[in-house]
């Protein structure tokens, strides 16, 4: 079996790769029938020369490859017909900007496996960059705080070599007395929590956070049932909420009244209540003035996230009264960090972590007959058609919705 590590072609450039050179060499040595071919790339975090020195073939010719591995969407003109691809297609939610990509995948008889739906039998995602989004997002939030309030000047993550260097920079700052609220319990939120814990900020329970004052910075972690409640006043259930969130309404304002810095690390599902609306943000008792929106749902559950920001220009301000964008340090504005490709800022660590997960969960499936159904669940297309699991996308592909 031959696997190709393809060049990332999307703009802006992405320096990540599915496998670092060391992990690719390790995996290749573990499976006798496996060979990697690395497509040359001038932007990849690991150089072509480094892959070659690790004993891996570097070649423009990928015709012999059975499977092609990438990170971001492959441009339509670069897709090789009749191949199997793994990449984040960003189509499973019917994203209109990638309709033509999915149509081209079908037209070119490509077998597409989407990283986002590589799951275990229980439906939990097995691989992804969530931890690194959380790490960088929380760091960027503190960087915004330091710049806005002239407390400290953290360097941009993209100018640091790795996660160790990022944490080293945090060792030199002092966090003022703040109340920080972090939403979510998944990989993204755990990454953000890693930063909070590295800064030795005290974690407190929800009730303490809501009703107590502190002489030091503190944070709390909130889950779905902390910031949502049933409209009829009955006790809520997480399992019920995930099946149908429509009987629920937001209960987030109780946190907004006591929070200085909100880190949004939650997953937002269809039809779920918004955490806070533009009207909520207008209220005099709405205290939040800094938001690191790692989830980055535009015009969605976090009302101040009116657009994604960029690695080059990561911060903007939201004026709650005018509902317009202002300078990130404008008076009475909510400072927003809403970069939507955060893991790109830590390409080395993100690539190494992703490769570890892919090697553990996916590579064995190629050689054990897909014993655990890993490949089957992630296969979106086959023989020029959507697979049964993803046939809900048919009308989307045809432009009927």
Phi, psi and omega per residue, in radians:
X1 nan 2.349 -3.126
X2 -2.065 2.225 -3.129
X3 -2.009 2.297 3.105
X4 -1.808 2.318 2.999
X5 -1.658 1.871 -2.977
X6 -1.488 2.750 3.071
X7 -1.269 2.383 3.062
X8 -1.378 2.203 -3.030
X9 -2.016 -0.027 -3.066
X10 -1.322 2.612 3.062
X11 -1.901 2.321 0.052
X12 -1.222 2.774 -3.053
X13 -1.040 2.497 3.103
X14 -2.084 2.120 -3.040
X15 -1.568 -0.001 -3.105
X16 -1.334 2.882 3.100
X17 -2.608 2.713 -3.114
X18 -1.179 -0.668 -3.119
X19 -2.230 2.260 2.942
X20 -1.179 2.883 -3.121
X21 -1.105 -0.681 -3.116
X22 -1.185 -0.713 -3.131
X23 -1.226 -0.695 3.108
X24 -1.080 -0.759 3.128
X25 -1.128 -0.681 3.134
X26 -1.128 -0.811 -3.126
X27 -1.142 -0.710 3.128
X28 -1.072 -0.608 3.132
X29 -1.346 -0.396 -3.111
X30 -1.357 -0.541 -3.080
X31 -2.054 1.973 -3.042
X32 -1.053 -0.559 -3.065
X33 -1.637 0.231 -3.086
X34 -1.931 2.356 3.098
X35 -2.397 2.399 3.067
X36 -1.774 2.467 2.918
X37 -2.132 2.228 -3.077
X38 -1.804 2.072 3.071
X39 -1.266 2.298 -3.101
X40 -1.014 2.505 3.110
X41 -2.611 2.317 3.126
X42 -1.529 -0.163 -3.086
X43 -1.904 -0.287 -3.080
X44 -0.993 2.494 -3.092
X45 -1.083 -0.499 3.055
X46 -1.844 2.282 -3.023
X47 -1.307 2.785 3.058
X48 -1.025 -0.710 -3.125
X49 -1.095 -0.663 3.138
X50 -1.145 -0.714 3.079
X51 -1.093 -0.750 -3.124
X52 -1.101 -0.730 3.131
X53 -1.149 -0.441 3.107
X54 -1.436 0.035 3.083
X55 1.591 0.323 -3.128
X56 -1.840 2.507 -3.140
X57 -1.324 2.307 3.065
X58 -1.976 2.099 -3.042
X59 -2.699 2.548 3.033
X60 -1.286 -0.379 -3.052
X61 -1.564 1.907 3.140
X62 -1.886 0.258 -3.059
X63 -1.110 -0.450 -3.118
X64 -1.470 -0.093 -3.055
X65 -1.345 2.376 3.053
X66 -1.464 -0.621 -3.094
X67 -2.321 2.431 3.119
X68 -2.064 2.194 -3.068
X69 -1.912 2.181 3.049
X70 -2.357 3.142 3.118
X71 -1.842 -1.206 -3.085
X72 -1.544 3.091 -3.140
X73 -0.983 2.442 3.074
X74 -1.544 2.234 3.079
X75 -0.973 2.495 -3.051
X76 -0.943 -0.743 -3.086
X77 -1.194 -0.278 -3.132
X78 -1.680 -0.128 -3.138
X79 -1.186 2.301 3.104
X80 -1.670 2.097 -3.099
X81 -1.016 2.663 2.998
X82 1.108 0.451 3.086
X83 -1.952 2.903 2.996
X84 -1.779 2.292 -3.102
X85 -2.151 2.528 2.898
X86 -2.084 2.155 2.963
X87 -2.904 2.953 3.035
X88 -1.374 1.871 -3.072
X89 -1.507 -0.339 -3.103
X90 0.878 0.930 3.101
X91 -2.236 -0.250 -2.978
X92 -1.188 -0.334 3.069
X93 -1.768 0.338 3.119
X94 1.074 0.724 3.116
X95 -1.115 2.034 -3.023
X96 -1.065 -0.525 -3.100
X97 -1.227 -0.203 3.119
X98 -2.040 0.266 3.092
X99 -1.020 -0.798 -3.109
X100 -1.147 -0.552 3.096
X101 -1.128 -0.830 -3.140
X102 -1.137 -0.664 3.096
X103 -1.103 -0.713 3.128
X104 -1.157 -0.650 3.086
X105 -1.019 -0.767 3.122
X106 -1.200 -0.775 -3.119
X107 -1.094 -0.573 -3.104
X108 -1.601 0.155 3.106
X109 0.973 0.769 3.128
X110 -1.633 2.390 3.040
X111 -1.575 1.912 -3.040
X112 -1.815 2.215 3.005
X113 -1.994 2.189 -3.082
X114 -1.738 2.219 3.122
X115 -0.937 -0.586 -3.036
X116 -1.161 -0.407 -3.106
X117 -1.987 0.439 2.942
X118 -1.424 1.806 -2.981
X119 -2.274 2.821 3.003
X120 -1.458 3.082 -3.138
X121 -1.011 -0.455 -3.130
X122 -1.499 0.003 3.110
X123 1.585 -0.086 3.134
X124 -1.302 2.427 3.115
X125 -1.160 2.468 -3.083
X126 -1.781 -0.458 -3.133
X127 -2.386 2.778 3.117
X128 2.820 3.130 -3.117
X129 -1.896 0.268 -3.024
X130 -0.962 -0.765 -3.119
X131 -1.012 -0.723 -3.070
X132 -1.283 -0.556 3.019
X133 -1.082 -0.753 3.133
X134 -1.141 -0.757 3.136
X135 -1.063 -0.900 -3.080
X136 -1.225 -0.682 -3.123
X137 -1.082 -0.775 3.123
X138 -1.159 -0.754 3.085
X139 -0.999 -0.821 -3.130
X140 -1.085 -0.590 3.088
X141 -1.092 -0.776 3.103
X142 -1.194 -0.581 3.077
X143 -1.088 -0.738 3.094
X144 -1.081 -0.736 3.114
X145 -1.017 -0.828 -3.112
X146 -1.095 -0.730 -3.132
X147 -1.237 -0.783 -3.075
X148 -1.121 -0.787 -3.057
X149 -1.690 0.129 3.110
X150 0.936 0.802 -3.130
X151 -1.692 -0.686 -3.122
X152 -2.868 2.921 -3.071
X153 -2.251 1.554 3.105
X154 -1.349 2.455 3.076
X155 -1.258 2.770 3.073
X156 -1.164 2.486 -3.118
X157 -1.059 -0.656 -3.085
X158 -1.099 -0.284 3.115
X159 -1.663 0.063 3.117
X160 -1.826 2.568 -3.054
X161 -1.273 -0.551 -3.052
X162 -2.907 -3.114 -3.103
X163 -1.100 -0.655 3.131
X164 -1.037 -0.736 3.124
X165 -1.168 -0.657 3.093
X166 -1.025 -0.851 -3.122
X167 -1.163 -0.570 3.106
X168 -1.084 -0.687 3.117
X169 -1.117 -0.630 -3.135
X170 -1.177 -0.392 -3.126
X171 -1.164 -0.262 -3.034
X172 -1.780 0.093 -3.106
X173 -1.995 2.749 3.081
X174 -2.101 2.199 -3.111
X175 -1.540 2.250 3.110
X176 -1.227 3.072 3.140
X177 -1.213 1.816 -3.117
X178 -2.294 2.735 2.921
X179 -1.929 2.130 -3.024
X180 -2.031 2.245 3.136
X181 -1.970 2.210 3.118
X182 -2.028 2.150 3.128
X183 -1.742 2.411 3.063
X184 1.952 2.746 3.117
X185 -2.250 0.063 -3.082
X186 -1.496 -2.869 -3.082
X187 -1.061 -0.690 -3.139
X188 -1.077 -0.894 -3.122
X189 -1.122 -0.634 3.124
X190 -1.158 -0.609 3.063
X191 -1.113 -0.775 3.106
X192 -1.114 -0.703 3.126
X193 -1.094 -0.579 3.106
X194 -1.046 -0.653 3.105
X195 -1.223 -0.786 3.130
X196 -1.045 -0.731 3.140
X197 -1.233 -0.636 3.094
X198 -1.090 -0.615 3.100
X199 -1.351 -0.027 3.131
X200 1.027 0.649 3.023
X201 -1.411 2.357 -3.042
X202 -1.260 2.277 3.046
X203 -1.582 2.345 3.118
X204 -2.237 2.770 3.109
X205 -1.247 2.866 -3.065
X206 -1.035 -0.830 -3.084
X207 -1.142 -0.720 3.072
X208 -1.052 -0.773 -3.114
X209 -1.058 -0.761 -3.077
X210 -1.248 -0.570 -2.924
X211 -2.059 -0.066 -3.086
X212 -2.016 2.734 3.006
X213 -1.884 2.672 -3.045
X214 -2.357 2.643 3.114
X215 -1.724 0.345 -3.128
X216 -2.648 2.852 3.059
X217 -1.173 2.450 3.114
X218 -2.407 2.837 3.024
X219 -2.484 2.734 3.014
X220 -2.306 2.702 3.105
X221 -1.945 2.225 -3.101
X222 -2.030 2.512 3.118
X223 -1.973 3.134 -3.011
X224 -0.875 -0.800 -3.070
X225 -1.381 -0.106 3.029
X226 -1.430 -0.579 -3.062
X227 -2.011 0.241 2.993
X228 -2.342 2.629 3.082
X229 -2.537 2.716 3.101
X230 -1.219 2.466 3.138
X231 -1.147 -0.503 -3.091
X232 -1.557 0.047 3.083
X233 1.486 -0.086 3.129
X234 -1.282 2.768 3.105
X235 -1.066 2.410 3.138
X236 -1.556 2.734 3.091
X237 -2.288 2.326 -3.125
X238 -1.030 -0.787 -3.104
X239 -1.057 -0.691 3.119
X240 -1.161 -0.743 -3.119
X241 -1.055 -0.779 -3.097
X242 -1.197 -0.509 3.088
X243 -1.286 -0.731 -3.122
X244 -2.730 1.787 -3.098
X245 -1.455 -0.050 -3.023
X246 -1.109 -0.469 3.077
X247 -1.312 0.048 -3.041
X248 -1.918 2.760 3.031
X249 -2.356 2.829 -3.089
X250 -1.206 2.474 3.029
X251 -2.133 0.443 -3.025
X252 -1.356 -0.411 -3.061
X253 -1.033 -0.481 3.109
X254 -1.126 -0.494 3.051
X255 -1.431 -0.654 -3.126
X256 -1.082 -0.466 -3.112
X257 -1.299 -0.290 -3.077
X258 -2.195 0.047 -3.032
X259 -1.791 2.408 3.023
X260 -1.634 -0.736 -2.987
X261 -2.271 2.073 3.134
X262 -1.900 2.220 3.057
X263 -1.913 1.958 -3.078
X264 -1.581 1.777 -3.134
X265 -2.076 0.266 -3.079
X266 -1.445 2.888 2.927
X267 -1.701 2.300 3.139
X268 -1.864 2.092 -3.114
X269 -1.665 2.805 3.122
X270 -1.000 2.422 3.059
X271 1.225 0.048 3.074
X272 -1.268 2.660 3.109
X273 -1.125 2.579 2.990
X274 -1.142 2.541 3.069
X275 -1.116 -0.937 3.009
X276 -2.538 2.586 -3.091
X277 -1.744 3.056 3.091
X278 -1.125 -0.583 3.087
X279 -1.195 -0.684 3.082
X280 -1.012 -0.763 -3.079
X281 -1.163 -0.324 3.118
X282 -1.367 -0.318 -3.036
X283 -1.130 2.501 -3.100
X284 -1.096 -0.478 -3.109
X285 -1.626 0.166 3.041
X286 -1.389 1.951 -2.942
X287 -1.721 -0.367 -3.045
X288 -1.048 2.249 3.111
X289 -2.208 0.052 3.108
X290 -2.549 2.237 -3.132
X291 -2.330 2.168 2.949
X292 -1.758 1.705 -3.077
X293 -1.610 1.532 -3.121
X294 -1.249 -0.596 3.131
X295 -1.148 -0.675 2.969
X296 0.956 1.007 2.989
X297 -1.655 1.999 -2.999
X298 -1.295 2.358 -3.094
X299 0.866 0.767 -3.057
X300 -2.190 -2.310 -2.964
X301 -1.191 -0.369 3.078
X302 -1.940 1.780 -2.894
X303 -1.057 -0.483 -3.087
X304 -1.333 -0.204 3.124
X305 -1.497 1.527 -3.067
X306 -1.649 -0.205 3.045
X307 -2.833 2.763 3.002
X308 -1.286 2.597 2.994
X309 -1.770 -3.118 -3.039
X310 -2.175 2.843 3.079
X311 -1.045 -0.687 -3.138
X312 -1.182 -0.615 -3.089
X313 -2.410 1.385 -2.883
X314 -1.404 -0.238 -2.997
X315 -2.125 2.544 2.936
X316 -2.576 2.967 3.112
X317 -1.906 2.630 3.056
X318 -2.139 2.103 3.092
X319 -1.525 1.934 -3.065
X320 -1.099 -0.518 -3.069
X321 -1.358 -0.702 -3.136
X322 -1.635 -0.229 -3.096
X323 1.081 0.520 -3.097
X324 -2.109 2.798 3.091
X325 -1.338 2.405 3.078
X326 -2.370 -3.082 3.083
X327 -1.087 2.567 -3.061
X328 -1.108 -0.381 -3.133
X329 -1.921 0.334 3.138
X330 -1.184 2.589 3.140
X331 -1.075 2.335 3.095
X332 1.176 0.176 3.100
X333 -1.521 2.734 2.926
X334 -1.574 2.114 3.097
X335 -1.363 2.241 -3.039
X336 -2.081 2.306 2.928
X337 -2.020 1.991 -3.061
X338 -2.416 0.812 3.077
X339 -1.192 2.277 -3.042
X340 -1.731 0.080 3.079
X341 -2.368 0.867 -3.037
X342 -0.969 -0.733 -3.104
X343 -1.062 -0.354 3.105
X344 -1.073 -0.359 -3.111
X345 -1.367 -0.284 3.096
X346 -2.161 1.075 -2.979
X347 -1.103 -0.615 -3.107
X348 -1.177 -0.960 -3.114
X349 -1.144 -0.704 -3.129
X350 -1.107 -0.722 3.125
X351 -1.157 -0.752 -3.136
X352 -1.122 -0.740 3.132
X353 -1.177 -0.708 3.133
X354 -1.118 -0.770 -3.141
X355 -1.081 -0.657 3.101
X356 -1.054 -0.768 -3.121
X357 -1.213 -0.719 -3.134
X358 -1.135 -0.697 3.132
X359 -1.149 -0.652 -3.107
X360 -1.285 -0.749 -2.959
X361 -1.766 -0.528 -2.990
X362 -1.827 -0.831 -3.076
X363 -0.937 -0.796 3.120
X364 -1.013 -0.520 -3.115
X365 -1.123 -0.450 3.090
X366 -1.204 -0.383 -2.999
X367 -2.016 -0.124 -3.138
X368 -1.995 0.351 -3.134
X369 1.240 0.428 -3.122
X370 0.965 0.876 -3.039
X371 -0.916 -0.673 -3.072
X372 -1.743 0.137 3.088
X373 1.280 0.306 -3.118
X374 -1.038 -0.874 -3.094
X375 -1.204 -0.712 -3.089
X376 -1.065 -0.727 -3.125
X377 -1.218 -0.513 -3.084
X378 -1.599 -0.172 -3.094
X379 -1.352 1.954 -3.109
X380 -1.576 -0.583 -3.092
X381 -2.345 2.643 3.091
X382 -2.810 2.367 3.125
X383 0.952 0.673 3.075
X384 1.318 0.211 -3.131
X385 -2.326 2.755 2.995
X386 -1.222 2.471 3.079
X387 -1.318 2.792 -3.062
X388 -0.929 -0.646 -3.128
X389 -1.093 -0.467 -3.044
X390 -2.062 0.287 -3.119
X391 -1.254 -0.126 3.033
X392 -1.143 -0.227 -3.142
X393 -1.533 -0.008 -3.029
X394 -1.064 -0.828 3.123
X395 -1.123 -0.614 3.085
X396 -1.082 -0.793 3.128
X397 -1.080 -0.666 -3.099
X398 -1.426 -0.013 3.120
X399 1.311 0.369 -3.129
X400 -1.526 -0.131 3.099
X401 -2.645 nan nan
